[in-house]
Amino acid sequence: MWISECEMCSGSGACDPCQGYGVLSDSYPNAGDGPDCDACDGTGTCPNCAGTGDEIHDNSTTNVNGCAVSDEAGWKASA
């Protein structure tokens, strides 16, 4: 198992598409009509790393953040 910086948010923990605001850009400045971000469901948190900024890897899975995964050695990781 090894940990690396989250590729989606570059380690910030914020959702890249909405820059951590939870909403996308307004139709014009200060319009207030920006839709909720689909990538993070409006939370502003990176959906890939759940806001930790880290990706956890093992030999069989690229990203196990937010999931319970066990390998033959019996380790278990969960967020």
Secondary structure by P-SEA (a helix, b strand, c coil): cccccccccccccccccccccccccccccccccccccccccccccccccccccbbbbcccccccccccccccccccccc
